[in-house]
Amino acid sequence: MRSLARTDQFYRKRNAPFDEPYWRGPIWINVNFLALGALYHYKSSVTSVGLLKRVEGLYGRLRTNVLRTVLNEFDRTGHFWEQYDDVSGGGLRGHPFTGWTALVVNIMAEKY
């Protein structure tokens, strides 16, 4: 899940002159961790069968995509990254970065 929708007016726009977009589009594992935690919670509290299927589907797809992105890039580069490109999944900015990207272990264990 990217940090900002493609349709947002600030998507991939510079923060200031000579300051590349930072929170404006890339994939951040900490943001995805929070979204996954919310979806995981709602899976156990939703009473509508239709809504439950939708929540479970969103959770499953997002979890799979986050794990695939981080682990594929680790296999490719040998590093965890600060953020990931929202189109290619390639690692961006700081590496090796085991700050919030280490949350991938909690995502694998479903510990939110």
C-alpha positions, 0 to 999 in steps of 0.5 A: 500500500503506497503512502499516498494515492496516485490520484492525490495532488501531491503524489510523487511531488517534491516536498520543497525545491531540491527535496525529493518526495519522501512520504508522497508515494513510496511503500513504507512498512510501518504504514502497512503494518498499521493497516494490516493490524487494523484489518486483522482486528476487524476480521474478528469483529465484523458480523456481516459475512459479505464484509468479512470476506472483503476484509479477509481478502484485503488483509490477505492481498496486502499481507502477501504483497508486503511480504513479497515486496520486502523479501524479493528485494532482500533476495535481490539486494541482500538488504532491507530498505527504508522504503520501497518503490510503489511501482517496481517494489525496488528498495529506496533510500537507506539500507541496510535499514532494519528500523521499521522494516523489521516489522516484516517479522511481526507481519509474518507471525501475524503479531500486531 
